[in-house]
Amino acid sequence: VPESAHYEVLAQFVNRYRQGLVGPIDYLEYQDWIIISGNFQVGNTYSLYLFVYDSEGTLVEELELENDLSGQAVGTFFILDQALIFVEKKHMIHVRKLS
């Protein structure tokens, strides 16, 4: 929630790599991974990004999942059987083993 203290900490963390975070953040710590997704305003539209960090806070992967959105998106990823699962561009399902 953008009004919470936790939101500010996460926003500062993400803004180290990409500026312009707006709206809700999806966040999960799983084993040695930190997974965050959020919306970034680009002009009058939004882009949705997924960030994967290691336990030290180093960015391992940054993916633009959607762009040119008219509104903000949420619910971008989940974990199943030690795998990160997410959808890119509304039709490509990705599965990344987290080990």
Secondary structure, DSSP 4 states (H G I P E B T S, - for coil): -TTSHHHHHHHHHHHTT---EEEEEEEEEETTEEEEEEEEEETTEEEEEEEEEETT--EEEEEEEEEEESS-----EEEETTEEEEEETTTEEEEEE--
